[in-house]
Amino acid sequence: MANGVGVFNTATVEEAKGALITDVDGRELIDFAGGIGVVNAGHCPEPVVKAIQAQAEKYLHTSFNVVTYEPYIKLCEELAEILPHGDKTKVMLISTGAEAVENAVKIARQATKRPAVLCFTEAYHGRTLLGMSLTSKVNYKFSSGPFAPEIYRIPFPNFYKYHGTQDMEEFVDTELKRLHESAHNLVDINSVAAIIIEPIQGEGGFNPVPQKYLEGLRSFCDKHGVLLIFDEIQSGFCRTGHWAAWQHYKVQPDLSTYAKSLGSGLPISAVVGRAEIMDAAAPGTIGGTYIGSPVCCAAALATIQYMKDENLNKRAEHLGKIVTKRMEQLQKECPEIGDVRGIGAMIGIDLIKDKDPGKPNTELCSKVVKGCAEEGLILLSAGTLKNVIRILSPLVITDEQLNRGLDILENQIRLNV
Ligand SMILES: Cc1ncc(COP(=O)(O)O)c(C=O)c1O
């Protein structure tokens, strides 16, 4: 196995159900990582497994380009309905998150006939060449250049880390001023096709964009004829208590990208957008052999139905409240917990040194993640400097399992501070 393939936890799975993973030694592990935010509907939800089996018996692959099939069309219709972009919405399907980002950018470039893309510090958009070029964290890009051209980066409005003495209002005003200045000092705005942003950053440390900043970004894009792309690959599909985090903000993108929990573990991703923008891409310029495999489409349709039946958006709110309450309680006795933040069940716990948000506590975070793994809790870190504990447990986790996992996490934080 190539050295470059990272492994965070050495457990080997035997089977997984709901929020629990059983390893080959018979150990039961509580899953707070959800396969990196992929199993919001839980491991192996029964209706999803049944839909996969039923589809696999009918046909596995024709390539939608060659012979079309109904599950693809049904899924596009469903996505357009739950994620409307203006009056008329269109959808394209692919397999991975990075592919969705690549295609969204290609569509935006064709629609505007402009080459440049603006992205943000602390952003993560995947590991293909364009995805990696849009990604901020240097560790993911080590010695992998040259990167794609015409990509420009502006500071992410990370209130917690950079607000200094400013309140939210002043901070957002300063950041929006910087954004407007970028039209003069960074790149000719008339050559910018799109701005891509995660409404709540995933890998970057679970950083929510301030409401007023997202509204300002929308106005800035409208003013300059720039398209706004929301990358919802980690934050989508009930994680924040909505199908997409932008629905929480009530700020509509022109294009948006989804993957991960859409397929409950089967590789399926989507670009959703305003019809006239989506249709600007010429036939054959977007897609590939596996553009929405029938089995993956069946899995996604069953996942969405299951999410509706189980009301996982509501459940995300409930789980998020439990996590936030317990972590805020612990924060009172542990100054190393600098911030507990997030939307719905997308909660990050920011670990710092000397009560200074500018001093990330990478060592503590690494010890806690390792200690939790030994105690049977699978956990992931996030943040450019890996100092944020992120909770991405399946949303079907029971309150008892969640609290058991939080007991382990609290214990490990207390032991290591
Ligand atoms: C916000 C965001 N965009 C894009 C990606 C890339 O998705 P994939 O790993 O499926 O290519 C990820 C994956 O973590 C992500 O979190």
The ligand as an SDF file (V2000), in Angstrom:
LIG
                    3D

 16 16  0  0  0  0  0  0  0  0999 V2000
  -15.9090   20.6530    1.2910 C   0  0  0  0  0  0  0  0  0  0  0  0
  -15.3210   19.5200    0.5200 C   0  0  0  0  0  0  0  0  0  0  0  0
  -15.1680   19.6350   -0.8000 N   0  0  0  0  0  0  0  0  0  0  0  0
  -14.6580   18.6500   -1.5540 C   0  0  0  0  0  0  0  0  0  0  0  0
  -14.2540   17.4600   -0.9770 C   0  0  0  0  0  0  0  0  0  0  0  0
  -13.6780   16.3630   -1.8310 C   0  0  0  0  0  0  0  0  0  0  0  0
  -14.5550   15.2840   -1.8870 O   0  0  0  0  0  0  0  0  0  0  0  0
  -14.0050   13.8510   -2.3440 P   0  0  0  0  0  0  0  0  0  0  0  0
  -13.0660   13.4010   -1.2790 O   0  0  0  0  0  0  0  0  0  0  0  0
  -15.2290   12.9980   -2.4580 O   0  0  0  0  0  0  0  0  0  0  0  0
  -13.3300   14.0510   -3.6540 O   0  0  0  0  0  0  0  0  0  0  0  0
  -14.3830   17.2960    0.4060 C   0  0  0  0  0  0  0  0  0  0  0  0
  -13.9200   16.0650    1.0720 C   0  0  0  0  0  0  0  0  0  0  0  0
  -13.6440   16.0050    2.2520 O   0  0  0  0  0  0  0  0  0  0  0  0
  -14.9300   18.3510    1.1700 C   0  0  0  0  0  0  0  0  0  0  0  0
  -15.0600   18.2490    2.5040 O   0  0  0  0  0  0  0  0  0  0  0  0
  1  2  1  0
  2  3  1  0
  2 15  2  0
  3  4  2  0
  4  5  1  0
  5  6  1  0
  5 12  2  0
  6  7  1  0
  7  8  1  0
  8  9  2  0
  8 10  1  0
  8 11  1  0
 12 13  1  0
 12 15  1  0
 13 14  2  0
 15 16  1  0
M  END
$$$$
